[in-house]
Amino acid sequence: MAGTTPQHTDMEGVDGGVGLTALLVAAARAIETHRHDSLAQDAYAEHFVRAAPACADWPVRIEQVPDGDNNPLWGRFARYFGLRTRALDDFILRSVGASARQVVLLGAGLDTRAFRLDLPSDCVIFEIDRAGVLAFKQRVLTDLSAAAKVKRVPVPVDLREGWVSALTTVGFDPAAPSVWLAEGLLFYLPGPAETYLIDTVDRLTTGGSALAFEAKLEKDLQAYRDSPIYTATREQVGIDLLHLFDKGPRPDSAGDLTAKGWSTSMYTPFDFTRRHRRGPLPEPNDALEGNRWVFAHKPSP
Ligand SMILES: C[S@@+](CC[C@H](N)C(=O)[O-])C[C@H]1O[C@@H](n2cnc3c(N)ncnc32)[C@H](O)[C@@H]1O
């Protein structure tokens, strides 16, 4: 396993900085896929991991981890990502079912929902991420001759900048209902970029649209620096998540959406662990303690 590598938060691609976190989640999804009681299946995940030199020695099956499920990174944290994938798969399938035919993945990373989910055939999935991440993803998918089940539109743009025209010029229609996902994204963005993102989603959505996002409520993330999850992620794969997370104050995005007339509900991941009867449960000094999954719906007029 790698030692701590330098962190370059603005580095393009998946070789370092925040782009490497997309591979971390892909490795977790690969492990989840191979579990006998898997919560989500992603046959592409291990191919991303195997294609990237930065993670040549990462596991893609729990059997490859010497301490298995006792490993805080590849056991508990990976299971967290598997559970999150399942919860958001279900959210998309539920939300699209009614009338929405546009899905926007904010910070899409190596998300393969366009290839995995049984969505109505007239759906379009817009995948927003930085150019280097999307280029790596495309290379791997092309090598696999992977065929998307629905139309898929990569949108290379940095979410810290204005991104509306990047989305609308490739066919996103603000007048039609849409489903949005910000999975494992917002805490990497500066607070004003998150506020802009929430305002923009509100502006680009009509009634019947939905948004799910992940938030971290901890006031002082550094208090968890020595938690098993952050320590293992630093020591085993050289990713210092606390270095990558934005350090400024966070906006109250759930509250902001409620003030704009959306209905919102907030869950802990542990709520879903209990629902599915597998996944992480609370533990002392827990880096997941402040994690919340927010599901928001914009009422039809
Ligand atoms: C932890 S990964 C999650 C990827 C994906 N949503 C998933 O759950 O598999 C975070 C993703 O956010 C993207 N990201 C972070 N900051 C970004 C920014 N400023 N603009 C666009 N994408 C960004 C990263 O490139 C990375 O792919």
The ligand as a MOL file (V3000), in Angstrom:
LIG
                    3D

  0  0  0     0  0            999 V3000
M  V30 BEGIN CTAB
M  V30 COUNTS 27 29 0 0 0
M  V30 BEGIN ATOM
M  V30 1 C -15.6330 11.4170 -3.8500 0
M  V30 2 S -15.7290 11.6320 -5.5770 0 CHG=1
M  V30 3 C -17.4350 11.1530 -5.8270 0
M  V30 4 C -17.7090 10.7850 -7.2470 0
M  V30 5 C -19.1190 10.2490 -7.5050 0
M  V30 6 N -20.1430 11.2180 -7.2080 0
M  V30 7 C -19.3350 8.9850 -6.7230 0
M  V30 8 O -19.9880 9.0350 -5.6700 0
M  V30 9 O -18.8370 7.9650 -7.1510 0 CHG=-1
M  V30 10 C -15.7880 13.4120 -5.7370 0
M  V30 11 C -15.9190 13.8750 -7.1720 0
M  V30 12 O -16.2010 15.2780 -7.1830 0
M  V30 13 C -15.4690 15.8510 -8.2290 0
M  V30 14 N -15.2530 17.2720 -7.9290 0
M  V30 15 C -14.6810 17.7810 -6.8150 0
M  V30 16 N -14.5700 19.1210 -6.9280 0
M  V30 17 C -15.0860 19.4290 -8.1530 0
M  V30 18 C -15.2450 20.6560 -8.8460 0
M  V30 19 N -14.8250 21.7950 -8.3330 0
M  V30 20 N -15.8090 20.6240 -10.0720 0
M  V30 21 C -16.2200 19.4460 -10.6170 0
M  V30 22 N -16.0980 18.2670 -10.0000 0
M  V30 23 C -15.5340 18.2580 -8.7750 0
M  V30 24 C -14.1570 15.0880 -8.2280 0
M  V30 25 O -13.4460 15.2540 -9.4530 0
M  V30 26 C -14.6300 13.6860 -7.9810 0
M  V30 27 O -14.9050 13.0000 -9.1740 0
M  V30 END ATOM
M  V30 BEGIN BOND
M  V30 1 1 1 2
M  V30 2 1 2 3
M  V30 3 1 2 10
M  V30 4 1 3 4
M  V30 5 1 4 5
M  V30 6 1 5 6
M  V30 7 1 5 7
M  V30 8 2 7 8
M  V30 9 1 7 9
M  V30 10 1 10 11
M  V30 11 1 11 12
M  V30 12 1 11 26
M  V30 13 1 12 13
M  V30 14 1 13 14
M  V30 15 1 13 24
M  V30 16 1 14 15
M  V30 17 1 14 23
M  V30 18 2 15 16
M  V30 19 1 16 17
M  V30 20 1 17 18
M  V30 21 2 17 23
M  V30 22 1 18 19
M  V30 23 2 18 20
M  V30 24 1 20 21
M  V30 25 2 21 22
M  V30 26 1 22 23
M  V30 27 1 24 25
M  V30 28 1 24 26
M  V30 29 1 26 27
M  V30 END BOND
M  V30 END CTAB
M  END
